[in-house]
Amino acid sequence: MAERSGETADRILQAARSGLLTDGYAALSTRRVADLAGVPLSQIHYHFGGKQGLILALLERENTRLVERQRLMYGTETPLWKRYEQACDFLEDDLASGYVRVLQEMMAAGWSDRELARQVVAMLNAWFTVLEEVAGEAEARFGSLGPFTASDLAGLIGLSFLGGEAIILLGEEQWGRRVRGSLRSVGQLIRRFEEPS
């Protein structure tokens, strides 16, 4: 029985993810991905057009799944500070899964490729939209956010995670601990607003 086209594309995406985690974006070749997937090289070009299209498809699939996970988590009635802590836990999951590495690799590649940058920014916007919704909830519940709009606060938190992820990926343990502690401290600040004693 012949393998369906969607199954081939999925095998290629899984192989690309594995190769990207092992080799990084710059060293990853479509030939290596084809070998890992056990498919002819022509299948990568047929399904994805080339290396960049392949990696973007991989990132888009993961991004969509994880943004929806975040949206569902933030949509619960759990105290906001606990939801923020869960977001910090999700960061650890996303680092372990390789998603953060793929995202950061594509951001770096986008510095010299305007079309790639446009596509990566579109994916990032989905995360910032979720954060703006949560910041809007915080503003509605707690009142003024000081000099910040909900959008400003969402931007600061989102950019803190993006920058923190880049530092963690550098692999220096002391800085990694510092980033994780700094991100988690925001949860304690939210708790002080939410549960003043």
Contacts in CASP RR format, 6 or more apart in sequence:
PFRMAT RR
TARGET T0000
AUTHOR 0000-0000-0000
METHOD contacts of the structure
MODEL  1
MAERSGETADRILQAARSGLLTDGYAALSTRRVADLAGVPLSQIHYHFGG
KQGLILALLERENTRLVERQRLMYGTETPLWKRYEQACDFLEDDLASGYV
RVLQEMMAAGWSDRELARQVVAMLNAWFTVLEEVAGEAEARFGSLGPFTA
SDLAGLIGLSFLGGEAIILLGEEQWGRRVRGSLRSVGQLIRRFEEPS
5 47 0 8 1.000
8 37 0 8 1.000
8 39 0 8 1.000
8 43 0 8 1.000
8 47 0 8 1.000
9 47 0 8 1.000
9 48 0 8 1.000
9 57 0 8 1.000
11 37 0 8 1.000
11 38 0 8 1.000
11 39 0 8 1.000
12 33 0 8 1.000
12 34 0 8 1.000
12 37 0 8 1.000
12 39 0 8 1.000
12 43 0 8 1.000
12 44 0 8 1.000
12 47 0 8 1.000
12 48 0 8 1.000
12 54 0 8 1.000
13 54 0 8 1.000
13 57 0 8 1.000
13 58 0 8 1.000
13 61 0 8 1.000
14 37 0 8 1.000
15 33 0 8 1.000
15 34 0 8 1.000
15 36 0 8 1.000
15 37 0 8 1.000
15 38 0 8 1.000
16 28 0 8 1.000
16 33 0 8 1.000
16 36 0 8 1.000
16 37 0 8 1.000
16 54 0 8 1.000
16 55 0 8 1.000
16 58 0 8 1.000
17 58 0 8 1.000
17 98 0 8 1.000
17 102 0 8 1.000
18 36 0 8 1.000
19 28 0 8 1.000
19 32 0 8 1.000
19 33 0 8 1.000
19 36 0 8 1.000
20 28 0 8 1.000
20 55 0 8 1.000
20 58 0 8 1.000
20 101 0 8 1.000
20 102 0 8 1.000
20 105 0 8 1.000
21 98 0 8 1.000
21 101 0 8 1.000
21 102 0 8 1.000
23 32 0 8 1.000
24 101 0 8 1.000
24 105 0 8 1.000
25 55 0 8 1.000
25 105 0 8 1.000
25 106 0 8 1.000
25 108 0 8 1.000
25 109 0 8 1.000
28 51 0 8 1.000
28 55 0 8 1.000
29 51 0 8 1.000
30 41 0 8 1.000
30 44 0 8 1.000
30 45 0 8 1.000
30 50 0 8 1.000
30 51 0 8 1.000
30 54 0 8 1.000
31 41 0 8 1.000
33 44 0 8 1.000
33 51 0 8 1.000
33 54 0 8 1.000
34 40 0 8 1.000
34 41 0 8 1.000
34 43 0 8 1.000
34 44 0 8 1.000
37 43 0 8 1.000
44 50 0 8 1.000
44 51 0 8 1.000
44 54 0 8 1.000
47 54 0 8 1.000
48 54 0 8 1.000
48 57 0 8 1.000
52 109 0 8 1.000
52 113 0 8 1.000
52 116 0 8 1.000
55 102 0 8 1.000
55 105 0 8 1.000
55 106 0 8 1.000
56 106 0 8 1.000
56 116 0 8 1.000
56 119 0 8 1.000
58 102 0 8 1.000
59 102 0 8 1.000
59 103 0 8 1.000
59 106 0 8 1.000
59 120 0 8 1.000
59 123 0 8 1.000
60 123 0 8 1.000
62 97 0 8 1.000
62 99 0 8 1.000
62 102 0 8 1.000
63 99 0 8 1.000
63 103 0 8 1.000
63 123 0 8 1.000
63 126 0 8 1.000
64 126 0 8 1.000
66 90 0 8 1.000
66 94 0 8 1.000
66 99 0 8 1.000
67 126 0 8 1.000
67 127 0 8 1.000
67 130 0 8 1.000
69 90 0 8 1.000
70 87 0 8 1.000
70 90 0 8 1.000
70 127 0 8 1.000
70 130 0 8 1.000
71 130 0 8 1.000
71 133 0 8 1.000
73 83 0 8 1.000
73 86 0 8 1.000
73 87 0 8 1.000
73 90 0 8 1.000
74 83 0 8 1.000
74 87 0 8 1.000
74 130 0 8 1.000
74 133 0 8 1.000
74 134 0 8 1.000
75 83 0 8 1.000
76 83 0 8 1.000
78 86 0 8 1.000
79 191 0 8 1.000
79 194 0 8 1.000
79 195 0 8 1.000
80 134 0 8 1.000
80 137 0 8 1.000
80 138 0 8 1.000
80 141 0 8 1.000
80 190 0 8 1.000
80 194 0 8 1.000
81 187 0 8 1.000
81 188 0 8 1.000
81 190 0 8 1.000
81 191 0 8 1.000
81 194 0 8 1.000
81 195 0 8 1.000
83 134 0 8 1.000
84 186 0 8 1.000
84 187 0 8 1.000
84 190 0 8 1.000
85 184 0 8 1.000
85 187 0 8 1.000
88 180 0 8 1.000
88 183 0 8 1.000
88 184 0 8 1.000
88 187 0 8 1.000
91 100 0 8 1.000
91 161 0 8 1.000
91 165 0 8 1.000
91 180 0 8 1.000
91 183 0 8 1.000
94 100 0 8 1.000
95 101 0 8 1.000
95 165 0 8 1.000
95 168 0 8 1.000
95 169 0 8 1.000
100 165 0 8 1.000
100 168 0 8 1.000
100 169 0 8 1.000
101 169 0 8 1.000
103 120 0 8 1.000
103 123 0 8 1.000
103 165 0 8 1.000
104 165 0 8 1.000
104 166 0 8 1.000
104 169 0 8 1.000
106 116 0 8 1.000
106 120 0 8 1.000
107 120 0 8 1.000
107 162 0 8 1.000
109 116 0 8 1.000
110 116 0 8 1.000
110 117 0 8 1.000
110 120 0 8 1.000
111 117 0 8 1.000
124 162 0 8 1.000
127 158 0 8 1.000
128 154 0 8 1.000
128 155 0 8 1.000
128 158 0 8 1.000
131 154 0 8 1.000
131 155 0 8 1.000
131 157 0 8 1.000
131 158 0 8 1.000
132 150 0 8 1.000
132 151 0 8 1.000
132 154 0 8 1.000
132 155 0 8 1.000
134 154 0 8 1.000
135 145 0 8 1.000
135 150 0 8 1.000
135 151 0 8 1.000
135 153 0 8 1.000
135 154 0 8 1.000
135 157 0 8 1.000
136 150 0 8 1.000
138 145 0 8 1.000
138 150 0 8 1.000
138 153 0 8 1.000
138 190 0 8 1.000
138 193 0 8 1.000
139 145 0 8 1.000
139 150 0 8 1.000
141 194 0 8 1.000
142 193 0 8 1.000
142 194 0 8 1.000
145 152 0 8 1.000
145 153 0 8 1.000
148 156 0 8 1.000
157 186 0 8 1.000
160 182 0 8 1.000
160 183 0 8 1.000
160 186 0 8 1.000
161 183 0 8 1.000
163 179 0 8 1.000
164 176 0 8 1.000
164 179 0 8 1.000
164 183 0 8 1.000
167 175 0 8 1.000
167 176 0 8 1.000
167 179 0 8 1.000
168 175 0 8 1.000
168 176 0 8 1.000
168 179 0 8 1.000
168 180 0 8 1.000
END
